[in-house]
Amino acid sequence: MINAKKMLITTDSFERYSITVRSRKHAIGRCPACRHDVELMNVDEAVSVTGIRTSELIRRTETNEIHAIETDSGHLLICARSVHELTQKMLEKDDGNP
């Protein structure tokens, strides 16, 4: 009988994001889902743009329908590109287009 050892190897991975603040209102960073440099919004801005309640917006970030990055300090930054794509889909649905 062969003596075998089992080993469990765990690793931690860290991702670092670079955010460029061009003005007081605009932050640019790389969205890992889009793989593009995009404008990043805070939650309040995304709620204003979409008209979606905060709780629903957070749920959609968890399902990756809206892309988001959580900072080390716990702030949630929303990918403006995914917000605009969702808004466009919502408008098309309201107009009756597929």
C-alpha positions as CSV (number, residue, x, y, z in Angstrom):
1,M,0.0,0.0,0.0
2,I,1.3,3.4,-1.0
3,N,1.5,6.1,1.7
4,A,0.0,9.3,0.2
5,K,-0.1,12.7,1.7
6,K,-2.8,15.2,0.9
7,M,-1.9,18.9,0.9
8,L,-4.3,21.8,0.7
9,I,-2.8,24.9,-0.8
10,T,-4.7,28.1,-0.5
11,T,-3.8,31.4,-2.1
12,D,-5.0,35.0,-1.8
13,S,-5.1,37.2,-4.8
14,F,-5.2,40.9,-4.8
15,E,-6.2,43.2,-7.6
16,R,-5.1,46.8,-7.7
17,Y,-7.1,49.4,-9.6
18,S,-5.8,52.7,-10.7
19,I,-8.4,55.5,-10.7
20,T,-7.8,58.9,-12.3
21,V,-9.8,61.8,-11.1
22,R,-10.1,64.3,-13.9
23,S,-12.3,66.7,-12.1
24,R,-14.3,66.8,-8.9
25,K,-17.2,65.0,-10.7
26,H,-15.4,62.4,-12.9
27,A,-13.3,59.4,-11.9
28,I,-11.9,57.1,-14.6
29,G,-10.8,53.5,-13.9
30,R,-10.6,50.1,-15.5
31,C,-13.7,48.0,-15.2
32,P,-12.6,44.4,-14.9
33,A,-15.8,43.1,-16.5
34,C,-15.8,45.5,-19.5
35,R,-12.0,45.5,-19.7
36,H,-12.1,49.2,-20.7
37,D,-11.2,52.4,-19.0
38,V,-14.6,53.8,-18.0
39,E,-16.1,56.6,-15.9
40,L,-16.8,55.3,-12.4
41,M,-19.9,56.6,-10.5
42,N,-20.8,56.4,-6.9
43,V,-24.1,54.7,-6.0
44,D,-26.1,57.9,-5.7
45,E,-25.1,58.9,-9.2
46,A,-26.1,55.5,-10.6
47,V,-29.4,55.7,-8.8
48,S,-30.1,59.1,-10.3
49,V,-29.2,58.0,-13.8
50,T,-31.1,54.8,-13.8
51,G,-34.1,55.6,-11.5
52,I,-33.5,52.2,-9.9
53,R,-33.7,52.0,-6.1
54,T,-30.4,51.5,-4.2
55,S,-31.3,48.0,-3.0
56,E,-32.1,46.9,-6.6
57,L,-29.0,48.5,-7.9
58,I,-26.8,46.7,-5.4
59,R,-28.6,43.4,-6.3
60,R,-27.8,44.0,-9.9
61,T,-24.1,44.6,-9.1
62,E,-24.1,41.2,-7.3
63,T,-25.5,39.5,-10.4
64,N,-23.0,41.4,-12.6
65,E,-25.8,43.0,-14.6
66,I,-24.2,46.3,-13.5
67,H,-20.4,46.2,-13.0
68,A,-18.9,47.5,-9.8
69,I,-15.6,47.8,-8.0
70,E,-15.5,47.9,-4.2
71,T,-12.6,50.0,-2.9
72,D,-10.4,49.0,0.1
73,S,-12.3,51.6,2.2
74,G,-15.6,50.0,1.3
75,H,-17.0,52.4,-1.3
76,L,-18.8,51.0,-4.3
77,L,-17.8,52.4,-7.6
78,I,-20.2,51.7,-10.5
79,C,-19.1,51.3,-14.1
80,A,-20.9,54.0,-16.1
81,R,-20.7,52.0,-19.3
82,S,-22.7,49.1,-17.8
83,V,-25.2,51.6,-16.3
84,H,-25.7,53.3,-19.7
85,E,-26.2,49.9,-21.4
86,L,-28.8,48.9,-18.8
87,T,-30.6,52.2,-19.2
88,Q,-30.7,51.7,-22.9
89,K,-32.1,48.2,-22.5
90,M,-34.8,49.6,-20.1
91,L,-35.7,52.3,-22.6
92,E,-36.0,49.8,-25.5
93,K,-38.2,47.5,-23.3
94,D,-40.5,50.5,-22.5
95,D,-40.7,51.3,-26.2
96,G,-41.7,47.7,-27.0
97,N,-38.6,46.9,-28.9
98,P,-36.9,43.5,-28.3
